[in-house]
Amino acid sequence: MSEKIAIGSDHRGFKLKKNLIEFLHEQGVTVEDVGAFSEDAADYPEFARAVASKIACRECDRGILICGSGIGMSITANKFPGVRAALCHDEQSAKMSRLHNDANVLVLSESVDTDRARRILAVWRSTSFEGGRHNRRLELLRAIERENFK
């Protein structure tokens, strides 16, 4: 069974998103594009919600989000239980987000050039979670998600 990745962007990330969808299709990955579908102005939280909810509900294995800086997408996506969205600017941060944090959503800034974005994505997809001492830390994250902050 093929990996299924949900991908979303705002208007600023639209071109990079289209390029990464093509890159993923070349690798046989099933991609669910949640928008934006043009370069017309769009609000990033809508697309972060769409991708993060698919991860939280396990409809997709992983997600990718792209906006101007990547910060807003990261903040929004990390509001969802079970989502570990990591803003990555280079291959090393992509590798570490998987090794130590088991990141299931890759967040990119649209300012990352296409070739670098493809390299970041390739490293992120090919790196496995290291486990070990990091399992304890992920369990701490899960405990925080279960806490009631009323």
C-alpha positions in Angstrom: 0.0 0.0 0.0 1.3 3.4 -1.0 1.9 6.1 1.5 -0.8 8.8 1.5 0.2 12.4 2.1 -2.1 15.3 2.6 -0.7 18.6 1.2 -1.9 22.2 1.6 -0.7 25.7 1.1 -2.0 29.2 1.1 -1.7 31.4 -2.0 2.0 32.1 -1.4 2.9 28.4 -1.3 0.7 27.4 -4.2 3.5 27.1 -6.8 5.8 25.1 -4.5 3.0 22.9 -3.5 2.2 22.1 -7.2 5.9 21.2 -7.8 6.1 19.0 -4.7 2.9 17.2 -5.7 4.5 16.4 -9.1 7.7 15.2 -7.2 5.6 12.9 -5.0 3.6 11.5 -7.9 6.9 10.6 -9.6 7.7 8.5 -6.5 4.3 6.7 -6.6 2.9 8.5 -3.5 -0.8 9.1 -3.2 -1.4 12.8 -2.6 -4.5 14.5 -1.3 -4.4 18.2 -2.2 -6.6 20.2 0.2 -5.9 23.6 -1.5 -5.3 26.4 -2.1 -6.1 25.8 -5.7 -4.9 29.1 -7.1 -2.7 32.1 -6.2 -5.7 34.1 -5.1 -5.4 35.3 -1.5 -6.3 32.6 1.0 -6.1 32.2 4.8 -3.4 29.7 5.9 -5.4 28.3 8.9 -8.0 26.8 6.7 -5.4 24.6 4.9 -3.4 23.8 8.0 -6.7 22.6 9.6 -7.6 20.5 6.6 -4.2 18.7 6.6 -3.8 18.4 10.4 -7.3 16.9 10.7 -6.5 14.2 8.2 -3.4 13.3 10.2 -5.3 13.4 13.6 -8.1 11.2 12.2 -5.5 8.9 10.4 -7.0 9.5 7.0 -3.5 10.2 5.7 -0.1 9.0 6.9 1.7 12.3 6.8 1.2 15.9 5.7 2.9 18.8 4.1 2.1 22.5 4.6 3.5 25.5 2.8 2.9 29.2 3.4 4.9 32.4 3.4 7.1 31.8 6.4 5.8 28.4 7.6 5.2 29.7 11.1 1.5 30.2 10.9 1.0 26.7 9.4 3.1 25.2 12.2 1.2 26.9 14.9 -2.2 25.9 13.5 -1.3 22.3 12.8 0.2 21.7 16.2 -3.1 22.5 17.8 -4.4 19.0 16.7 -3.9 15.9 18.8 -1.3 13.6 17.4 0.1 16.1 15.0 3.8 16.9 15.2 4.3 19.6 12.6 8.0 20.7 12.1 9.0 23.8 10.2 12.2 22.7 8.3 14.5 25.0 6.3 17.2 22.5 5.4 17.9 18.8 5.1 19.4 18.6 8.7 16.3 20.0 10.3 14.1 17.6 8.3 16.2 14.6 9.4 16.2 15.6 13.0 12.4 16.3 13.0 11.9 12.6 12.0 14.7 11.0 14.0 13.9 12.7 17.3 10.4 14.0 17.1 8.7 11.6 14.7 7.3 14.6 12.9 4.3 13.6 10.8 3.7 17.0 9.1 6.5 18.8 7.2 6.1 22.6 7.1 8.0 24.6 4.5 8.3 28.3 3.7 7.6 29.3 0.2 10.9 31.1 0.1 12.8 27.7 0.0 13.8 27.1 -3.6 12.3 24.2 -5.4 15.4 22.0 -5.5 16.1 22.5 -1.8 12.4 21.8 -1.0 12.6 18.5 -2.9 15.8 17.5 -1.1 14.2 18.4 2.3 11.1 16.4 1.4 13.2 13.4 0.3 15.2 13.4 3.5 12.0 13.8 5.6 10.3 10.9 3.9 13.3 8.6 4.0 14.3 9.2 7.7 12.7 6.9 10.3 12.0 7.7 13.9 14.9 6.7 16.1 12.8 5.6 19.1 14.7 4.8 22.2 14.9 7.7 24.6 12.7 9.7 22.2 9.7 7.5 22.9 9.6 8.8 26.4 9.5 12.3 25.1 6.8 11.6 22.7 4.7 10.1 25.5 5.2 13.3 27.4 3.8 15.2 24.4 0.8 12.9 24.3 0.2 13.4 28.0 0.2 17.2 27.5 -2.3 16.7 24.7 -4.6 14.8 27.1 -4.4 17.5 29.9 -7.4 19.7 30.5 -6.5 23.4 30.6 -9.8 24.6 31.8 
